[in-house]
């Protein structure tokens, strides 16, 4: 089944809240070689005006992944994980993610473009904190390969 064009403009329900943990931030920072002190040391983060350690910018992908799982689980999507490549990723921040944040994300499918035999699915995950204030929008482009003949 090809990617369902009716996904365009579909909004998925918000994810369950994700509580950003200090150790998760530290683990992620180590994994992406983000060695700035504010990613590991609460005192260094507080000296910069933050309540706790600050997540590296790509940490938003952890929360965005929860929304992409909803898209992949959609029975009429036509998206098969084994044919998916992550083509592009962008982030638009209002403020950094900090340990202690409780984040919720809502996925919006923006466009589906045909390129050769592939489909490029662009979606935005709008990530907000517990008060509903915008933190970051994570934009992802998934390249969905055509079915084998």
N, C-alpha and C positions, 0 to 999 in steps of 0.2 A: 504494500500500500504506500503511495507517495505521501509526503507531508501534507496534512490537511490544511488547505488555504483558509478555512474558516477559523483557524487559530488566531489569525490577525485580529488585533484589538481585544482578544480575550484577556480577562483579568482573573487571576486565580485567587482563592481565599488566602488571607494572611496566614503565615506560618505560626506555629506555637512560639511563644517567647523563648529566645536564646539568651541565657545569662552568660556574659563574657567573663570567663575566669582568668585570674592572674596567671596561673600556670599554663593555661591554654595559650595566652598571649606570648608567654616566654617560650613555650615549645614551638609555636609558629615562627617566632622571631629567629630562633636557632635554625629552624628548617630552611628559612629563606636568607640566612646569613645577614640578618638585620641586627647589627651589634651595637647600635646606639644605646646609651645607658637608659633612656626613657622607656625602652622596650623591655627592660629586665629589672630595673631598680626603682621601686616606688618613690624613694627619696629624690632620685634624679627627675622622675616625672613630676613630682610635687614642686620641685624647684622651677619647672617650666610652666607651672600653673594648672596641672592636671591632678585629679583626685587619686589616680593610681597609674599603673603602667599603661603605656599607649601602644595600641596594636599597630604593626606595620600596615601600610595602606592596602596591601593585597589581602589582609585578613578578612575583609568584607566578603571575599569569595566563600568563606566558611558558612556565612549566613545565606548568601545567595544560593549556594548549593542546595539548601533546603527547598528553595522555590523551584529550582531546576528539577529536583526529584518529583515534584508535583506535575510538572510538564511531561516528564518522561513516563509517568504513571498514567497519564491521560489515555484512556483506551482508544479514542478516535484520533490521536495525534498523527499517527503514521511515522512516528520517530522511533527507531529501533537503536538502542544504545550501542550495539556492536557496529553500527554504521556511522557513529557520531565522532566528529573531531571538534575540539575547541578551537575555533578560528581566530577569535579576537576577544579582548577584555578591556573595559575602561571603567573608571570610577570618577564620580563627581561628588566630592565631599562638601558638606556644610561644616562638619567638625570631625576630628579624629574619633575613632572608637577607643574606649578606655575600659579597662577591667572594672567590672561592676555594672556596666551597661546591660540593660535588658532590651534586646532588639527583636523586632518583628519585621518581616519582609513580605511584600506583596509583588507578585510577578505580573507583568504586562507583556504580552507578545506584541511587538511593534510591526515587524515586517517579515515576509517570507519572499526571498528572491530565488529564482531559478538561475543557476550558473552551470552550464554544461548539463550533465545529468544529475547534478547535486542541488540541494536546497540549502539556502543560508537563512537561518532563523535568528532574528535579532529580538532580544527581549531585555527589558529593564526590570531590575528588582529594586523597588523603593524600600529602603531600610530606615525605620524610625525607632526612636527610643521609647521608654515606658510612658512618657508624657505625650507621645505622638509627634514629637519634633523630628524633622528630617535629619538624618545623620549622613547617609550616602546613597547614591543611586549607582548600582552596579549594572553595567551594560555588557551583555554577552552575545557573541555571534557563534552559533553552533552550525557546523557544516555537516549536513546529513547526506551521506552517500546514497546513490541509487541502489535499488535492489539488484542482486545478482540475477543474471538471465537464466 
